[in-house]
Amino acid sequence: MNFFLRFAGVLKEVQHFLAKLLVILYSVIFITNANSANNLPEVRPVSPTRAPLPAPAIPDLPLPANVPQFHRPRHKHFSLHGAPTVAVAPAHSPFHGPLVTSGHPPTSSSVSKPSMKRSTLVPPSAGLANIAPAQFSNGALPAGLAQPPLSPDSSGCCKPDTVLKRGSHGCHCVYPIKLDLLLLNVSQNPNWNLFLEELASQLGLRVSQIELINFYVVSLSQLNISMDITPHTGISFSDWDAAAINSSLSTHKVHFDSALVGDYKLLNLTWYEPPAPSEAPIIGSSPLKAPAYQTSTSSSFGASNKGKHSKLILIFGIGAGLLVIAIISVLIICSCALCEGKNKASPKETAKPRTADAVPAAGSLPHPTSTRFLAYEELKEATNNFEPASVLGEGGFGRVFKGVLSDGTAVAIKRLTSGGQQGDKEFLVEVEMLSRLHHRNLVKLVGYYSSRDSSQHLLCYELVPNGSLEAWLHGK
Ligand SMILES: Nc1ncnc2c1ncn2[C@@H]1O[C@H](COP(=O)(O)OP(=O)(O)OP(=O)(O)O)[C@@H](O)[C@H]1O
């Protein structure tokens, strides 16, 4: 019974273990899927996802004023507000115009060289009149509004998605973070160098890392500016750095001197990074024909799918391995429990001879452990070889002899007549019973002798002196 209870306990533990294993497995699958879906670091505390404004579709508007976005074109597109986004990687030279965040692919005009020629762009829809660009050309800037210092055009030596690193020698191209900000309440004659310094210092960057590549006049005091932020070291920003910049801007941790800019809105943030090592571009190589954007994207998605598959295979492999380990553990635990049960059952079996059912078929009978087993020779000696002179009386089962054991104990030895195999059994039961009974009015059993071979069964009691009660009452 105990064994089965223990076995049930083991099964319960195994069940718990398997349940935990499944939970862990599901967690791993969930986390991996989540990571592959986002591929972003944890730093996104107050993401624009919580922006109350919905993301409208803005046809042909280069820089929609109310749609902050955070793209990661080389990987899964990531939109913090969940709005449908389009990869906005410039399909041509990285010094092309501002990024387009609508559902339309970049048009030829939108990827034109940064300049005030942007006045040729299509005006925004009527629904966006509040941010409708004033369509200023270079020569039609509002009076007194200073033009931001745009970076000069590069030679176009860089591959798509990369920009020339400022201050570098030769054609040193890096993967930038492209940033579009809507500046509000811009002062009439802002010190753009100071603006860049403030922006850089609050984003933890150097001024040399930020390049203004385009601006777009929205109204007298509002400017859309596009800038490239290049990594100080390496060829691209890490997940952490990109998320930190995005977080700082989207949560308005960056504050400008009100004498320069009153406020700002993060319109778009696109983070570029190199493709997988197998398809890594050779930075600084001679200009090659830029591949079509779609091709680039689809290949990166192919790699992403491949990575996903390998992750899934890895997860299932780990799961299967854990399952096998769990099954083996269960088997080991069960076999151990069985062994333990058998070992514990053995002593019980050895104790069985105390009961009537446990009498062996041949040889000497097992001795009850509750009383002494006396040697036949000793009993024989004690009764002087069972001489008739030592007979005390005779009962229903045989004669009773008076004797003295080797240790001097006076005893009455009852010699039973043989009762066959059944008699052996009954005798042993009797011995077991008698040896356990203790009362002042009961004669104490000193020991016994039993042999199936010789069919000898003897009980040895302590001697009650002075003869029998019957003799005293009725005389001999
Ligand atoms: N421990 C003893 N000390 C002294 N005499 C004993 C003792 N046991 C038995 N006797 C004597 O042996 C006689 C026979 O005893 P035994 O127990 O064999 O038979 P019983 O009790 O008389 O009858 P039954 O066999 O039906 O039980 C008794 O009458 C008694 O005189």
PDBQT file of the ligand as one rigid body, heavy atoms in Angstrom, charges set to zero:
ROOT
HETATM    1  N1  LIG A 501       3.415 -25.060  33.930  1.00  0.00    +0.000 N 
HETATM    2  C1  LIG A 501       3.050 -26.130  34.598  1.00  0.00    +0.000 A 
HETATM    3  N2  LIG A 501       3.571 -26.270  35.825  1.00  0.00    +0.000 NA
HETATM    4  C2  LIG A 501       3.249 -27.346  36.529  1.00  0.00    +0.000 A 
HETATM    5  N3  LIG A 501       2.457 -28.293  36.063  1.00  0.00    +0.000 NA
HETATM    6  C3  LIG A 501       1.908 -28.185  34.854  1.00  0.00    +0.000 A 
HETATM    7  C4  LIG A 501       2.182 -27.085  34.081  1.00  0.00    +0.000 A 
HETATM    8  N4  LIG A 501       1.545 -27.223  32.916  1.00  0.00    +0.000 NA
HETATM    9  C5  LIG A 501       0.871 -28.374  32.993  1.00  0.00    +0.000 A 
HETATM   10  N5  LIG A 501       1.095 -28.944  34.156  1.00  0.00    +0.000 N 
HETATM   11  C6  LIG A 501       0.538 -30.182  34.545  1.00  0.00    +0.000 C 
HETATM   12  O1  LIG A 501       0.381 -31.003  33.438  1.00  0.00    +0.000 OA
HETATM   13  C7  LIG A 501      -0.996 -31.380  33.318  1.00  0.00    +0.000 C 
HETATM   14  C8  LIG A 501      -1.409 -31.396  31.921  1.00  0.00    +0.000 C 
HETATM   15  O2  LIG A 501      -1.509 -30.111  31.473  1.00  0.00    +0.000 OA
HETATM   16  P1  LIG A 501      -2.011 -29.772  30.052  1.00  0.00    +0.000 P 
HETATM   17  O3  LIG A 501      -1.963 -28.305  29.902  1.00  0.00    +0.000 OA
HETATM   18  O4  LIG A 501      -1.269 -30.524  29.012  1.00  0.00    +0.000 OA
HETATM   19  O5  LIG A 501      -3.445 -30.308  30.047  1.00  0.00    +0.000 OA
HETATM   20  P2  LIG A 501      -4.712 -29.646  30.620  1.00  0.00    +0.000 P 
HETATM   21  O6  LIG A 501      -4.540 -28.179  30.667  1.00  0.00    +0.000 OA
HETATM   22  O7  LIG A 501      -4.856 -30.314  31.895  1.00  0.00    +0.000 OA
HETATM   23  O8  LIG A 501      -5.839 -30.058  29.605  1.00  0.00    +0.000 OA
HETATM   24  P3  LIG A 501      -5.838 -29.660  28.061  1.00  0.00    +0.000 P 
HETATM   25  O9  LIG A 501      -4.814 -30.521  27.452  1.00  0.00    +0.000 OA
HETATM   26  O10 LIG A 501      -7.180 -30.046  27.653  1.00  0.00    +0.000 OA
HETATM   27  O11 LIG A 501      -5.581 -28.257  28.049  1.00  0.00    +0.000 OA
HETATM   28  C9  LIG A 501      -1.725 -30.415  34.129  1.00  0.00    +0.000 C 
HETATM   29  O12 LIG A 501      -2.812 -31.026  34.736  1.00  0.00    +0.000 OA
HETATM   30  C10 LIG A 501      -0.771 -29.968  35.189  1.00  0.00    +0.000 C 
HETATM   31  O13 LIG A 501      -0.815 -30.752  36.314  1.00  0.00    +0.000 OA
ENDROOT
TORSDOF 0
